[in-house]
Amino acid sequence: MGMEYTAIITKDEDWWLGWIKEIPGANAQERTKEELLISLKEAARDIIELRWQQAISELKSDYEEIALAI
């Protein structure tokens, strides 16, 4: 199941800048809009994975994963 997020992007002189509205810390800057969108996707995936790993490492017992549609 894929989630959709909102990329906020702008051009500042020679650079494209952007961030993911729903994921604090997911930001990037690139020379082209296409490269920026790729970098933002990678940043979002990396942050989500890191937060998941941190949450799992803090568990003191077994856990269950359940798909939740929102």
C-alpha positions in Angstrom: 0.0 0.0 0.0 1.5 3.4 -1.0 1.0 6.6 0.9 0.8 10.0 -0.7 2.6 12.9 0.8 2.8 16.6 -0.1 6.1 18.0 -1.5 6.5 21.7 -1.1 9.0 22.9 -3.7 10.4 26.2 -4.9 13.2 27.4 -7.2 15.9 29.7 -5.6 18.2 30.9 -8.3 20.0 27.8 -9.7 18.6 25.4 -7.1 15.4 23.6 -6.5 14.5 23.3 -2.8 11.8 21.2 -1.2 10.5 19.3 1.8 7.8 16.8 2.6 5.0 18.6 4.6 4.0 15.5 6.6 7.5 14.3 7.5 9.7 16.7 9.5 13.3 16.5 8.4 12.6 15.2 4.9 14.1 18.0 2.8 16.5 18.3 -0.1 18.0 20.6 -2.7 19.0 19.8 -6.3 19.8 21.4 -9.6 16.7 20.1 -11.3 13.1 19.6 -10.3 13.3 15.9 -11.3 16.4 15.3 -9.2 14.7 17.1 -6.3 11.6 14.9 -6.4 13.8 11.8 -6.4 15.8 13.1 -3.5 12.6 13.9 -1.5 11.3 10.4 -2.0 14.6 8.9 -0.8 14.7 11.2 2.2 11.1 10.3 3.1 11.8 6.6 2.8 15.0 6.9 4.9 13.3 8.8 7.7 10.3 6.5 7.9 12.6 3.5 8.0 14.9 5.1 10.6 11.9 5.9 12.8 10.5 2.4 12.4 13.9 0.9 13.5 14.1 3.2 16.5 10.5 2.3 17.6 11.2 -1.4 17.3 14.5 -1.2 19.2 12.7 0.4 22.1 10.1 -2.4 22.5 10.5 -4.5 25.6 8.3 -7.4 24.4 6.9 -9.1 21.3 4.9 -7.0 19.0 2.4 -7.4 16.2 2.2 -5.6 12.9 -1.3 -4.9 11.6 -2.1 -3.1 8.2 -4.1 0.0 9.0 -5.9 1.8 6.2 -6.5 5.5 6.9 
